[in-house]
Amino acid sequence: MSGHYHSPDEPPPIVVEGLANRFGDFVVHENLDLTVRRGEILGVVGGSGSGKSVLMRSIIGLQRPSAGRVEVLGRNITDIDPDSNIGVRCRWGVLFQGGALFSTLTVGENVEVALKQFYPDLDPVLRAEIARYKVILSGLPDSAVAKYPSELSGGMKKRAGLARALALDPELLFLDEPTAGLDPIGAAKFDRLTRELKETLGLTVFLITHDLDTLYEICDRVAVIAEKKIIAVGTIPELIATGHPWIEEYFNGPRGRAARASHERAKG
Ligand SMILES: Nc1ncnc2c1ncn2[C@@H]1O[C@H](COP(=O)(O)OP(=O)(O)OP(=O)(O)O)[C@@H](O)[C@H]1O
């Protein structure tokens, strides 16, 4: 299995500049800047309702910003009509909160949806085989291919959603709270899978999470949304060194301290 080749001169895979999002009078983002580096897992944190999902939707072209520029894999997403950016859309995969699987389709068929859309002439037998491979790559047993979402546990649904996100061999993977609702063992396994996939497939990962263990275990850097913008981006020690009160409370509160202690124990 090979990753994606990139020349060192290529621009960062995601560049957001001066982003604004408003719903009526309600301002979610104002003058938000963010650059995601190639090959990193970037964790995105912020209080509930701070605009993490709206940011992700702006980056993948599902939310038209009120102002600003969003460049993904060298294409300006804000300028192009959603139907015309098909070439760039097949270069990312998204795991939405809850998996967003089609309930009337099996897991395998769910994975096949994107393959059918982007490669309509693909032989159906080959298409089913590619889907099966993605399901297994996501850590599900072969038997899960023929199952319906209602027959899966929460953790299996996440993996099925991940298989769908990987359908088109993406360069960029967007994960919206992938470990929410999983027990700690299931969450740790999902974290390991994310890291392994990133390393094996050469992915860049944009990962929204509230899970402090995920931040400590697998994120290369963390971006913090507060006050309608990204207030800081860096490694966790770099963030703590900013002394910002929200960051301080987040990482040095009881849960933050417990996650750090467990991370340090695991490192030995
Ligand atoms: N389509 C919309 N119309 C109006 N308001 C919206 C819309 N989408 C999001 N919002 C509002 O924007 C704010 C940010 O929402 P968003 O879902 O991005 O938050 P979040 O940081 O992902 O929160 P959480 O951690 O709770 O998932 C919220 O107050 C939400 O109600």
The ligand as a MOL file (V3000), in Angstrom:
LIG
                    3D

  0  0  0     0  0            999 V3000
M  V30 BEGIN CTAB
M  V30 COUNTS 31 33 0 0 0
M  V30 BEGIN ATOM
M  V30 1 N -27.2480 26.3480 9.6750 0
M  V30 2 C -27.2200 27.0570 10.8060 0
M  V30 3 N -28.1110 28.0540 11.0430 0
M  V30 4 C -28.0540 28.7770 12.1710 0
M  V30 5 N -27.1500 28.5980 13.1610 0
M  V30 6 C -26.2480 27.6180 12.9810 0
M  V30 7 C -26.2350 26.7940 11.8100 0
M  V30 8 N -25.2130 25.9120 11.9230 0
M  V30 9 C -24.6320 26.1560 13.1170 0
M  V30 10 N -25.2520 27.1760 13.7480 0
M  V30 11 C -24.8700 27.7390 15.0560 0
M  V30 12 O -23.4840 28.0380 15.0000 0
M  V30 13 C -22.8560 27.7770 16.2570 0
M  V30 14 C -21.6700 26.8700 16.0530 0
M  V30 15 O -22.1310 25.5800 15.7170 0
M  V30 16 P -21.1600 24.3210 15.5460 0
M  V30 17 O -22.0300 23.1490 15.2410 0
M  V30 18 O -20.0890 24.6430 14.5890 0
M  V30 19 O -20.5470 24.2180 17.0040 0
M  V30 20 P -19.4830 23.1700 17.5600 0
M  V30 21 O -18.3020 23.9350 18.0470 0
M  V30 22 O -19.2230 22.1170 16.5340 0
M  V30 23 O -20.2860 22.6110 18.8060 0
M  V30 24 P -20.3570 21.1510 19.5090 0
M  V30 25 O -19.0370 20.9620 20.1860 0
M  V30 26 O -21.4610 21.3110 20.4870 0
M  V30 27 O -20.6260 20.1320 18.4270 0
M  V30 28 C -23.9390 27.1810 17.1490 0
M  V30 29 O -24.4300 28.1970 17.9930 0
M  V30 30 C -24.9980 26.7290 16.1850 0
M  V30 31 O -26.2820 26.7940 16.7700 0
M  V30 END ATOM
M  V30 BEGIN BOND
M  V30 1 1 1 2
M  V30 2 1 2 3
M  V30 3 2 2 7
M  V30 4 2 3 4
M  V30 5 1 4 5
M  V30 6 2 5 6
M  V30 7 1 6 7
M  V30 8 1 6 10
M  V30 9 1 7 8
M  V30 10 2 8 9
M  V30 11 1 9 10
M  V30 12 1 10 11
M  V30 13 1 11 12
M  V30 14 1 11 30
M  V30 15 1 12 13
M  V30 16 1 13 14
M  V30 17 1 13 28
M  V30 18 1 14 15
M  V30 19 1 15 16
M  V30 20 2 16 17
M  V30 21 1 16 18
M  V30 22 1 16 19
M  V30 23 1 19 20
M  V30 24 2 20 21
M  V30 25 1 20 22
M  V30 26 1 20 23
M  V30 27 1 23 24
M  V30 28 2 24 25
M  V30 29 1 24 26
M  V30 30 1 24 27
M  V30 31 1 28 29
M  V30 32 1 28 30
M  V30 33 1 30 31
M  V30 END BOND
M  V30 END CTAB
M  END
